[in-house]
Amino acid sequence: MNDYLLPLAVITPAIQIWIGLSVLISGISMGRMGPSFSRSKFSFPLILLGFLLMVVHSSPVPSPESIFVTTLRNTAIWTFISSLGITLVLIGAPTYYRVRPMQLISGWILVGIAWMLYLDYSAPLTWLEFFVPLAVVPGILLPIVIFAYAVQFAERSMSILEEAPELNQKERDFVTSIISRNLRRSEAATSGEQINDRPGEMLSKSSSRIDRNSGGESNES
């Protein structure tokens, strides 16, 4: 019986790692939704839950997931410090000409500490091992340069659109009726009153009234 259940016990940590990675990515995605979305408050708990699912296990982790878990545990300290530093740098970076120097300086200090921990953790590199990874830098910069020139070319080639025409009297009355109806509902909800009119009926009434007004204007003209 135990031999029959052994494959299930070996597979479970691997599945847990992939579930944790999915939860962590979901937390990062929710954090990018901005403060206007209430789901962004679940970002940090999901990231923490995903990280714990990947590093904490009740049984040995099979290969190749064990290599991933070992690397994650060994690099957790400087990864956390670098992530915190990058977050502070992004918070302190100029936004609409507003700079937060305290967060910016603290973030760069943490990034420097993370680099020191990384170099101390990694094995000593030779000059060849240091310059070989730099060969990918032109391949990374080339698409960025092409994309920037493509955006600049597209913006210059597009003609400036004309200004939208002003609303006529019929359209103004229609928009005014919608806004006034929403204001009445908001005031009724605040005071606890109930409005028995239906949106369709109000919309049809306002449309017919606008049609009559526009018809009168056309007759006068």
N, C-alpha and C positions, 0 to 999 in steps of 0.2 A: 504493500500500500504506500509506504514511504517512497519506494523507488518510482512508483507511478506518479506521485505528486512532485518529485524532484524537479522535472523540467519547468513546472509552473512556478516553483520557488526561485528558479534561476532567471526566468523571463520577467518576473514581476519588477525587480529593480530597474531593468532596462526600460520597461514601459513607464515606470515612474519618472525616469530621467526625461524621456521625451514629452511626457505630460507636463513636467515642470518647465521645460523649455518653451512649450506652447503657452503656458500660463504667464511666463515671464515676458514673452513677446506681446501677449495680449495686454499686459500691464503697461508696457512701453507705448503701445498704440493708444490706450486710453489716456495716458498722460499727454499725448500730443493733441488732444481734442480741444485744449484751451479751457480757460476758466468759465466760459459761457455754458459749457456742458457739465452737468452734475456728475457724469460718469468719470470725470477726471480725478475725483477724490478717491477712486478705487485703484488708482495707478500704483502707488507705492505699496499697499498691502498685497496686490497681485505680484508685483516684482519680488517682494520678500518671500511670498509663498512659493513662487516658482524656483527661486534660488534654493530654498530649504528642501524642496522636493528633489532637486538635482544633487545635493551634497549629503543629505541625511538618508540613510538606508538601514533597514533592519537585517539585511542579509548581504553576502558578498555580491559585488556587481560583476556581471560577466564582461568579457571582451567583445567589442572594442569600446563599450561605454565606460569601462573601468579606466581607460587611458584619459578619456575626457574628464571624468570625475577627479582623477588624480591631478591633472593639470589645473582644473578649476579650483581645487582646494589649495594648491601651491601658489596660485596667483591671486587668491581672493583678497589679500591685504592690499597690494598695490592697485588691483583693479577697482576696489572700493574707493581708495583714496583718489585715484585718477578720475573716477566717475563723479565723485563729490567736487573735485576741483574744476572739472569741465562744466558742471552744473553752475557753480558759482561764477565762472567766467562768462557763461551765457547770460546769467542774471545781471552781472555787472557791465556787460558790453553796452556800448552806446545804442540807445533806442530812442529815435526822434530827438537826437542830440542831447539825451539825458544819460549821464554816466554815473555809475555807482562805484566809486573808487575802492571802498572797503571790500565789497564782494569780489571785484575784479582782481585786486592785489592778492587777497586770500586765496582765490581760485588758482592763480598762477603759481603761488607758493606750494599749494597742494599738488599741482601738476608736476612741479620740479621734484618734490619729495617722492612722488610715484615713480618718476623716471629713475631716481637714485635707488629705490627699492627694486625696480625691475633689473637694472644693471647689476645690482648685487646678487639677485636671484639667478640670473642667466649666467651661462658659462662664458668664460673669456672668449672674445671673438678675434679672429685674425683680420688683417686688412682686407684680404680677399672675401672673407665671409661678411665683412661690413659693407663693401662696395657692390657685391653681387645683387643684394636686394634693391639697391638704388636703381638698377636697370629698369625696374617697373615704373619709375617715376615719370619718364616721358610718355609711357602708355597711359598713365593716369591723367597727365596734364593735357595731352592732345585732345581727348574728347571734351574736356572742359573748355578749352580754347575754341574748338569748333562750335560747341553749343553757344558760347557767348557771342561769337560772330554771327551765328544763325539768328539769334534773338535780335541782335542789333540790326541785321539786314531786314528781318521781318518788320521791325518797328519803323524803319525808315521807308520801306516800300509801301506801307499801308497809308492810304490817304486819310486826312482828317475828316471825321464824320461831321455832318452839319448838325446844328442844334435842333433838338426836337421842337415841334411847333407847340404853342401854348394850347391849353385845354379850351374848348369852346364852352358855351354856357350850359349845354346839355350834359357834357362830361363833368363840369364843375358841380352841377346840381346832383348828379349821380354819386359822386365821391362824397359830397357833403351829407347826403342821406345815409350813406354807409357809416361814416364817422359818427354822426349824431346817434344812430341806432346803437352802435357799440358803446358810446358814452352813456346812453340811458341804461343799458344793461349793466355797465360797470357800477353806476350809481345805485341801481336797484340791488345788485349783489352786495354792495357795501352796507346799505340800509336794511337789507333783509326782505325787501319787497319782491314780488313776483311779477314778471311781465308775461302776459298770455299771448302776445302776438307771436306769430311764427316768422322765421326769417324769410321763407318763400313768399308769404303774403306781404310782408313789409317791402320786400324787394320788388314784387309786382306792382304794389301801390306806388312806390317811388318811381318806378319805370314809367307807369302810365301817367303819373303827374308830370314827369319830365317830358314825355311825348306830347302832352297837351300844351305844356309851356313852349316847347319847340315849335309846335304847330301854330300857336298864336303868334310867335315871333315871325314865322315864315309868312303868315297872312299879312302881318303888319308891314313886312318888308315888300 
